């Protein structure tokens, strides 16, 4: 059990709630194939978890592209829009975990490196936005993950001490941000982040359905 009872829950979005990291693979490949280049596993790892503009800058620097960040963002949005309708899927255990948290009940929010509008669009496919107190996106912070700013802001808006906040993250970059804020952190690696080092997190879960999430963080305050 955590030393401090959980009073609020915050979720990352990409690769944690939805399979969007899989879709980003297709987008990255498309953007670079147009330029006769490859979206290598090493480049993918360097970009995972970063705010969009920082991730695009990594891509530009990696391949010495003459494209601008704005150009890549526009191309990304065009390709991504064509993938969402047919390929977007929730990650295993998401809906059951949301129901468990709501039975407490505990307030919950989203803190993502993506733009807020993108997060709202993704959530709309499953009518999930009304179930969250708020969404913090890339435009809501000066310094993106791994800086803890977004999680400190979430704690303030939820009116809890960061130590009372349970954060779910799928990447090392995101986990570092959450840990630096003082939050309790559950890492839920996906196929793209299973090799990440998650030293210091409270738990590395198999999926969002991992029974240890309930037993170690949520069971003691259930009716």
C-alpha positions in Angstrom: 0.0 0.0 0.0 1.2 3.5 -0.6 2.4 5.5 2.4 0.1 8.4 1.4 -3.5 7.5 0.4 -4.3 8.3 -3.2 -6.6 11.3 -3.6 -6.5 11.8 -7.4 -5.4 10.0 -10.5 -3.7 11.4 -13.6 -3.3 9.6 -16.9 -0.9 10.1 -19.8 -2.6 9.6 -23.1 -0.5 8.2 -26.0 0.5 4.6 -25.6 -1.0 4.5 -22.2 -4.8 4.9 -22.7 -4.8 4.3 -26.5 -2.6 2.5 -29.1 -1.6 5.9 -30.6 2.1 5.0 -30.4 1.4 2.3 -33.0 -0.3 4.9 -35.2 2.7 7.3 -34.7 4.9 4.5 -36.2 2.9 4.6 -39.4 3.0 8.4 -39.5 6.7 8.6 -38.8 7.3 6.0 -41.6 5.1 7.9 -44.0 6.8 11.3 -43.3 10.3 9.9 -43.8 9.5 7.6 -46.7 8.4 10.7 -48.7 11.9 11.9 -48.2 13.6 8.6 -49.0 14.5 8.0 -45.4 13.8 5.4 -42.7 12.0 5.7 -39.4 14.5 3.5 -37.4 13.9 1.9 -34.0 16.6 4.2 -32.6 14.8 7.3 -33.8 11.5 6.1 -32.5 13.0 5.6 -29.0 14.5 9.0 -29.1 11.1 10.6 -29.8 8.8 8.6 -27.5 7.3 10.6 -24.7 8.5 14.0 -25.9 6.2 16.9 -26.6 5.3 17.1 -30.3 7.6 20.0 -31.2 10.6 18.5 -29.4 9.9 15.2 -31.1 9.8 16.7 -34.5 13.0 18.6 -33.8 14.7 15.3 -32.9 13.5 13.9 -36.3 14.8 17.0 -38.1 18.2 16.8 -36.3 18.5 13.1 -36.8 18.1 13.2 -40.5 19.2 16.8 -41.2 15.8 17.5 -42.7 15.2 20.9 -44.4 11.5 20.7 -43.3 10.3 22.9 -40.5 8.5 21.7 -37.3 5.3 23.4 -38.6 5.5 21.5 -41.9 6.0 18.2 -40.1 3.1 18.9 -37.8 0.8 19.6 -40.7 1.9 16.4 -42.5 1.5 14.5 -39.3 -2.1 15.7 -38.8 -3.1 14.8 -42.3 -1.7 11.3 -42.1 -2.9 10.6 -38.6 -6.5 11.7 -39.3 -6.7 8.9 -41.9 -5.7 6.3 -39.4 -7.8 7.1 -36.3 -11.2 6.0 -37.5 -10.1 2.5 -38.5 -7.2 1.8 -36.2 -7.7 3.6 -32.8 -8.1 1.2 -29.9 -8.1 1.5 -26.1 -5.3 -0.2 -24.3 -6.3 -3.4 -22.4 -7.9 -2.7 -19.1 -8.6 1.0 -19.6 -12.4 1.0 -19.2 -12.4 -1.3 -16.2 -9.7 0.9 -14.5 -11.8 4.0 -15.1 -14.8 2.3 -13.6 -12.8 1.2 -10.6 -11.5 4.8 -10.0 -15.0 6.2 -10.3 -16.3 3.8 -7.7 -14.0 5.4 -5.1 -14.8 8.1 -6.3 -11.6 9.8 -7.1 -11.1 12.8 -9.5 -9.0 12.0 -12.5 -7.4 14.1 -15.2 -5.2 13.7 -18.3 -1.7 15.2 -18.7 -0.3 14.6 -22.2 2.6 15.8 -24.3 0.1 16.0 -27.2 -2.0 19.1 -28.0 -5.2 19.4 -26.0 -7.3 19.4 -29.1 -5.8 16.2 -30.3 -6.5 14.5 -26.9 -10.1 15.7 -27.0 -10.5 14.3 -30.5 -9.1 10.9 -29.5 -11.3 10.8 -26.4 -14.4 11.7 -28.5 -14.2 8.3 -30.2 -15.2 6.7 -27.0 -17.1 9.6 -25.3 -14.6 9.7 -22.5 -13.8 13.4 -22.1 -16.8 14.1 -19.7 -15.4 11.5 -17.3 -12.2 13.6 -16.6 -11.9 16.8 -14.6 -9.7 18.4 -17.2 -7.0 17.8 -19.9 -3.6 19.4 -19.8 -1.8 19.4 -23.1 1.4 20.7 -24.7 0.1 24.2 -24.9 -0.5 24.3 -21.2 3.1 24.2 -20.1 6.4 26.0 -20.8 8.6 22.9 -20.3 7.3 19.5 -21.5 8.1 16.1 -20.0 10.5 15.1 -18.5 10.1 18.4 -16.7 7.5 17.9 -13.9 5.6 21.1 -14.7 2.6 19.4 -16.2 2.1 17.1 -13.2 2.7 19.9 -10.7 0.0 21.9 -12.6 -2.3 18.9 -12.5 -1.9 18.6 -8.7 -2.7 22.2 -8.2 -5.8 22.0 -10.3 -6.9 18.8 -8.5 -6.2 20.6 -5.2 -4.1 17.7 -3.9 -0.5 17.4 -2.8 1.5 15.7 -5.5 2.3 12.8 -3.1 -1.4 12.1 -3.1 -1.6 11.8 -6.9 -1.4 8.5 -8.7 0.1 8.9 -12.2 0.0 6.3 -15.0 2.7 6.6 -17.6 4.0 4.3 -20.4 7.4 5.9 -21.1 10.6 6.7 -19.2 10.3 10.4 -20.2 6.8 10.6 -18.7 7.7 8.6 -15.6 10.6 10.9 -14.9 8.3 13.9 -15.1 5.8 12.3 -12.7 8.4 11.2 -10.2 10.0 14.6 -10.2 6.7 16.1 -9.2 6.5 13.9 -6.2 3.6 11.7 -7.4 3.2 8.0 -7.0 3.9 6.5 -10.4 2.7 3.3 -12.1 4.5 2.6 -15.3 2.6 0.6 -17.9 5.0 -0.1 -20.7 3.7 -0.9 -24.2 5.5 -2.8 -27.0 7.4 0.4 -27.8 8.6 1.1 -24.3 9.2 -2.3 -22.7 13.0 -1.7 -22.9 12.8 1.6 -21.0 14.3 1.8 -17.6 11.7 2.6 -15.0 13.9 2.8 -11.9 12.2 4.6 -9.1 8.5 4.1 -10.0 6.1 2.7 -7.5 5.1 -0.2 -9.8 5.8 -1.5 -13.3 2.4 -3.0 -14.3 1.8 -5.5 -17.1 -1.3 -3.7 -18.4 -3.9 -1.3 -17.0 -5.7 -4.5 -16.0 -2.8 -5.6 -13.7 -4.5 -6.6 -10.4 -1.6 -5.1 -8.4 -2.9 -1.6 -9.4 -6.1 -2.3 -7.4 -4.4 -4.2 -4.5 -1.6 -1.8 -4.0 -3.2 1.6 -4.7 -7.0 1.5 -4.9 -8.4 -1.3 -2.7 -8.0 0.2 0.7 -10.5 3.0 0.1 -13.1 1.1 -1.8 -16.4 0.5 0.0 
